[in-house]
Amino acid sequence: MDKLPEGKDIGQMQASLRWIFSHTSRFDGAVRITMQDGEGFLLVQKGEPLAAQFRHPLKSLSGPSALKYFGSQPILDFGLWKYEPDEMREALALSVEMQALMQPDLEAPVADLSGESGRRSLVAGPVEDDEEDSHDTPPGSEPEPLRAVLQHPGVTAVACFVDGLCISSAGEIDADYTVAFAEDLLRWSVSLQSAAPACGTFVQLTLFYRGGNVIIAPYGDEYLCIFTTPEVQFGQVRRMIREMQSGV
């Protein structure tokens, strides 16, 4: 894996292989996997596996056999690394050398060269170059409430979303992935609420994970998704959220 292009670090997490594929429909890059004293990777383009490899002191698997092994594990520790088109080409060429392609008898798939995979698209669907994207927030022009959240000690990024759309964001954040991730957590929370209606309406959800935290809270007719460092003062963050909610 050390030979793979570096790419942009999206985050570290734990999930099943099925979850990975269901949440990478707009993702081009590498899924770096660590497990059982071994390590491996998947190259994914728009939710489709292009290459796979797993190396362990006692075995080495490539292509379909590696993918099958990953799928046999209930939970995988992995990180997502987003690739630009030239990085994807480099990774595919390396996969050919390693005989890690999912279809070794075919030519290596060509990465999306249109530039759309590297463009910050905030809507679910293709982005037309000749149309203005009203949801895209240029750097430095984030809404004032989100800039204020980002200035809070321990907050690394924040997004405002609704119905699968990222309305605005601040900080280094992948809008498509963030919205898909946050919507998945909301559906899970709603399912719990349906099972236990006595718990009341949704107020806030906090997810603790290795390297940081994610907080999701209602914001008028929309929702906030806030990423923080592990050391953040939750009491101050909750007070800040209440102040924002009261101002909507």
N, C-alpha and C positions, 0 to 999 in steps of 0.2 A: 504493500500500500504506500510505502514511502515514495515510490516513483510516480504516483498519481499527481496530477496538477493540484495545487493548493485549493483553489476556489474560494468561495465566500462562506464562512461558517454561519449556518442558519440556527443550529442549536443541537444539544444532546438530549436524548430521551430514551424511554423504554416502551416498546410496543411489539405487536405481532407483525409478521410479514404481510398479512392481509391488510392491517391498518396502514402500513407504509405505502402500499400500492394505492389504497383508496384515498390517500391524502397527498399524492404527488402527481395529480393529473395535469398540473401546470408547472411542474418542476423538472429542470434539466440539471443533472449533476450526479454526485456520488453519495451513496449511503455507506458509510464506514462502520463496520460491525466488529465488536469485540465480544468473545465468548469462550469459555472453557480453555483458557490459556492460549487461545488462537485468535486470529483476526482475519477479516475478509472484507469484501466490498461488493456492492451492486452498482452498476451504471444504469441510471433510470432516465428515460426521456418521455415526458408527458405520461407518466404512470406505467410505462412499458419497460420491462427489464431488457437491457441490451447485452449486458455481460455480468458475470458473477464469478467470484473466486473466494475460497476459504483455505487458509493455511494453518496447520496445527503440527506440533512436533511429530505426531504419529500418523498424520494423513494430510493430503492436499487434494482439494476438489476444485474443479473448474467447470464453468458453463452450467448446463442443466442440473448436473449432480450437486453443485454447490447451492443452486437455488432450491433444490429439493431438500437439502440439509437445513437451510435457513428456515424453510417452511415447516419443518418438523419440530422446530423449537417454539414453545408457547409464547415466550417473551425474548426479544432481542435488545441488547444494549447497542445503540447506534447514534451516529451523528450525521446530519445532513449538510452537504457542501455543494452549494450552487455553482454551476459552471457557465461561463460565457461560451459562445460557439467555438472559438479557437481552443479553449480548454477541453471541451467535449471531444473535438477532433483528436487532440493529443491523447486523451484517455482511451478513446476507441482504438487508436493505433497501438497503444500499449497493450490493450486487451487482446488484440490480434496476436502480438508476440507471445503473450502469456497463454494463448489458446483458451481464453475465458469467454469468448462470445457465445451467446445463447444459440446462435445458428452458425456454426463454424464453416459450413459449406457455402454460405452466402458472403457477398462482399460486406465489409463493415458498414453499418448504417451511417448515413450522413447526417450530422447534427443540423438543427434548424439554423440556416444562415440568414434568415430574414431580419434578425435582430430583435424579434418580438419576445423571445425567451429571456432576453436580458433587459427588456424594457419594463419599467415599473408600471404594470397595468393593474388598475384597481377595480375593474369590472370583470365579471365572469363571462368571457367570450372574447372573440378576436378584437383587436384594437385597430381602427381604421386611421391611417396616417393623416387623411384629409379632414378628419373630424376632431374638434376640440374635445378633450376628455374633461368634462366638468368636475369629475371626482378626483383628478390628479392634483396634488398639492405640491407646487414647486418648492425646492429647498429654501428655507429662510422665510417662507410665507405661511407657516403653519398657523392655524387659529390660535388666538391668544390663550384660551383656556388650556389647550394642549401644551403650548410652550411653558405655561406656568407649572403644569404637572411634571414636565421633563426636567425642570430646574429643581425639583424636590430631591434632596439627598437620597440616593439609592435607586431612583427611578431611571431606567435606561431607555425605555421606549414606551409609546402609548399610541393606541389607535381607537378611532370612533367608527363603529360599523353598525349595519342593520341589513337584514335579509340578504346576507352574502356579499354586501358591498362595503368596501372600506371608504367611508365618507372623507376622513382626513386622518393624518398621522403625524407623529413627530419622533425624531430619533432614528437610529439605524434599524430598519424594520423591513421585512419582506411582506408586503401587504396581502398578497394572495394566500401565502401560507398561514399568516396570522389569522385572517378571517376564517379560513377552513378549520383551523385548530380551535378558535374560539367558538364557532358555531357548533362544533362537535361537542365541546364541553357544555354548552347551553342545552343542547338536546338531551345530554345525559342528565343534567340537573332537572330539566322538565320531567323526564321519565321518573326520577326519584320523587318529584313532587306529586306526580299522578299516583304513585304507589303509596304515598303517605301524605294525603291532603291536609292532615292536621298540622303539618310543618309550616303552612302558610305560603305566601307568595315569595318569589325569588328576590332576595335582597343583595347577596354578594357571594361569589365563589372564589376561593383562594386555593391555588394548586402549588404545592411545594415540590420542587424537583431539584436534581443535582445541578448546582450552579446558579440558582435563582428562584424566583417565584412569579406566578401569573395571577393577576387579580381581574375578575370580570364583574362588572356592576352595571345596573340600568342607568341610562343617562337620557331622561326624557323618553322619546319614542325610540331611542337608539341604545347602544351599549358601549361601554368603555372596556378596553383590554389593555392592562398596564403590566409591563415587565419590570421587575426589580432585581436588585442584588440580594443575596441571602441575608445581609445585615440590615436591611431597611427597617425603619421603625413603623410597624403596621398601624399603631395607634394614630400617628400623624397622617399616614396615607388614607385611612378610613375617614378622618376628619376632613381631609382635603376633598375626598369624593363626596361627602355629605354637602360640603359648601358648593361644589359644582352642581350637584343635583338640585339644590335649593334655588340656584340661579337660572335653571332652565325654564 
